[in-house]
Amino acid sequence: MPERRPLPLPADHPALAGHFPGQPVFPAVVLLEAVRGVLTEATPDLRLLAVSQAKFLRPVTPGMAVELSWEQEGRRIRFRCLHEGAVVASGELAIEGVA
């Protein structure tokens, strides 16, 4: 069963000012950092080694409620970022340090 948690994306994040003026969108790197933050908070001994793959399917804008869903499969974590049930981003992370 996948674990789920809200993905913290502050509407005043500094990256939004230049990405894109007038129509702010969270950059992919900000989304990935939020994913990393949630995963390491949920599992403190987790060590992320690499982003094996990532797809960004829909823009994430300030004020959107995004939920992170993930499952660990051996030495990898598959994740999905969801807004109102629709996948906005997904990917796979290489990990170590989790039993």
WOFEN-V849605 format. One record per residue. N is the residue number from 1. RES is the residue in one small letter. PHI is phi in whole degrees, -180 to 180 (* if undefined). PSI is psi in radians with two decimals (NA if undefined). Layout:
BEGIN
<<N,RES,PHI,PSI> <N,RES,PHI,PSI>>
END
This chain:
BEGIN
<<1,m,*,2.23> <2,p,-67,2.54> <3,e,-84,2.67> <4,r,-140,2.44> <5,r,-151,2.69> <6,p,-66,2.54> <7,l,-98,2.02> <8,p,-74,1.99> <9,l,-131,1.59> <10,p,-66,2.32> <11,a,-65,-0.25> <12,d,-107,0.39> <13,h,-58,2.33> <14,p,-60,-0.46> <15,a,-68,-0.37> <16,l,-69,-0.48> <17,a,-60,-0.62> <18,g,-111,0.18> <19,h,-133,1.28> <20,f,-119,2.35> <21,p,-54,2.27> <22,g,88,-0.44> <23,q,-142,1.26> <24,p,-64,2.42> <25,v,-135,2.39> <26,f,-68,2.20> <27,p,-65,2.68> <28,a,-56,-0.71> <29,v,-63,-0.59> <30,v,-69,-0.73> <31,l,-62,-0.78> <32,l,-65,-0.65> <33,e,-66,-0.66> <34,a,-65,-0.71> <35,v,-60,-0.84> <36,r,-58,-0.78> <37,g,-60,-0.80> <38,v,-64,-0.78> <39,l,-65,-0.74> <40,t,-74,-0.47> <41,e,-70,-0.70> <42,a,-72,-0.54> <43,t,-137,1.51> <44,p,-58,-0.49> <45,d,-87,0.11> <46,l,-72,2.41> <47,r,-128,2.04> <48,l,-84,2.25> <49,l,-99,-0.68> <50,a,-165,2.72> <51,v,-92,1.84> <52,s,-71,-0.65> <53,q,-161,2.65> <54,a,-153,2.44> <55,k,-130,2.36> <56,f,-116,1.87> <57,l,-94,-0.50> <58,r,-143,2.57> <59,p,-65,2.50> <60,v,-110,2.10> <61,t,-112,2.81> <62,p,-56,2.42> <63,g,93,-0.22> <64,m,-73,2.33> <65,a,-85,2.00> <66,v,-116,2.35> <67,e,-113,2.40> <68,l,-98,2.25> <69,s,-121,2.35> <70,w,-150,2.74> <71,e,-139,2.40> <72,q,-93,2.35> <73,e,-132,1.65> <74,g,65,-2.11> <75,r,-99,0.53> <76,r,-145,2.73> <77,i,-124,2.24> <78,r,-101,2.30> <79,f,-130,2.75> <80,r,-139,2.41> <81,c,-106,2.20> <82,l,-121,2.44> <83,h,-127,2.05> <84,e,52,0.70> <85,g,85,-0.19> <86,a,-95,2.42> <87,v,-75,2.16> <88,v,-104,-0.39> <89,a,-158,2.68> <90,s,-154,2.88> <91,g,176,-3.00> <92,e,-139,2.38> <93,l,-119,2.40> <94,a,-86,2.37> <95,i,-135,2.93> <96,e,-151,2.89> <97,g,92,0.12> <98,v,-120,2.26> <99,a,-75,NA>>
END
